Amino acid sequence: LLMDHDSRDEENSRRLVNLFGDFGLAHRVDIVTADTSFALFQDADVCLMPLQSMRPDIVCDALWAGAPVISYAGSGIHSRLDGGILHHLGLGNEMVAETPEDYVAKALDWAGDLDRRRHFAAGIRGSMKEKSFFNPAKRAADLEKVYESLWKKACK
């Protein structure tokens, strides 16, 4: 599924879908209208993050909608940010790939296991709510501690 970002121009849509033809996937691409990425992921089986991505909002939307997210653990911040969220949730081993081959293997594993995806979707929101990473008050308190520590160091 790809979200329609004003691709009403048929030529643009055709070019986009044809890009996936290079990988033998064009026949499996659907361009859908969704108001938000969360709405898009409610109909998705697996969210495949691009190899160089810095979209933690997309990762969170996909997870909240119940879609597993496959990310790549590269060396740059662009690829580590998405994976960092998954690692924080304890999903790193299952969803963060170390190599392109591992990325494909993880995506295929998730895509081919409907029961696993259903179980994941049923529990991920609860897991996210339990983590301090997703608790604004806890995050603010942690940031205040960091600022206080930096202030004390600066005042020495």
N, C-alpha and C positions, 0 to 999 in steps of 0.2 A: 504494500500500500504506500502510495506517495500522496502527501497532502497537496491539494490544488492551491498553488500560490499564484492565483490569477493566470492560469494557463488556458484560459478560454480560447486563446489562439490555437487552433488545431495544429498548425505547423510546429509550434513550440512543444505541444504535447507529444506529437509524433517524434520529434527529434529526441526528446527526453526518453521516451520509451525505447527508441532505437538504440540508445546508449547501452541499455541492458541487453540488447541483442548480441553484443560482443561476448557476453558471458552465458548466452543461451537462456536468458531469463525474461526476455521481452514479453513472451506469452503469459507470464505470471504477474505482470505489473498492472496494478489498477490505480488510477488517479482518482482520489475521492475528495469530496468537499467536507471539510471539518472546520469548525470555528476555532478549535484549539488543538494543540498536540495531544492533550489528554483525551479528547474525543476521538482523535485518530487512533490512538493506541488501544482504545477499548475494543476495536475490531482486529487488532494485530495479534499474531501468534508470538513473534519475537521481534524485538527492536535491535537492528544492526547499526551500531554507531559507526560512522566513517572512521577510517584509520587515523586521521588527524582531525580530531573534534574537540571543541571546548564548549560543550553545551550541557552543563549540569542540570539546567532546567528541563531539557528534553529527557535526560536520564530519569529524573524524579517524576516527570509526568508519565513516562512509560511504566515505571515501577508502580506508581499509584494506581494506574489503570490495570495493573495485573500482568503486564507483559515483561518477560525476562529481557534483559539488556545484555548484548554482547559488545564488549569494548576491547580495545587494544592497549596494552601496557607498553607504550613506546618510551622513548627517552625524553621527549619534550613535554612541557606543561600542557600542550594541546591534547595529548593523548593520556596523560596521567590524571587530569582533573576528573574525567568521567569515571575512570577506573578507581580513583580514590573513594568516590561515593560508594561504589560497589564493594570495595574492600571494607569500608567502615561498617557496612551492613552485614559483613561476614559472607559475602557472595563472590569474593575475588577468585577463589579456586574454580568456581562454577562458571563465571561470566567474564573474567578478564583474561584475555589471551596474551601469551608471551611472543608468539610468532604468527605470521599470516596463516600458516597451516593449522595452528592451534585455534585461531579465530574461526576458521571454516569448520573445524571439528566441533567446537563448542556450539556454533550456530546450528549445525546439523543435528547434534544431540538434542538440543532444546526443541528444534522444529519437529523432530520425529517422535517426541514423547508427549502425547496429549495429557496423560494422567499427571505427569510431572508438572506441566504447565498449569493445569487446573489446581493442583495442590499449591503451587507457588502463588497463583493469583488469589487463592483463598486466604493466604497468610501474610502476604507481603505488607499490606497496610498496617497490620498490627505490629509487625517487626519495625516498620519505619516509625511508628508512633512511640515505640519504646526507646529508640536511640536518642541520645542527647544531641546528636548532630542535627536532628530535625525539630529540636525544642528551642524556640527563639529565646525564651527566658534563660535557659541554661547556656546557650551560646553567648548571650549578652553578658552573663555573669563571668564566663570564661574569658571573654574579651576584656572585661573590666580588670580582671586579675592580671592579664598580660600588660595592660596599660599601667597599672599600679607598679608592677615589677619594673617596667621600663622607666617609669618616673623615678623610682627609688634609685636605680642605677645612674640615671642622669644627675641626680642631686648629690651623689657621693663626691 
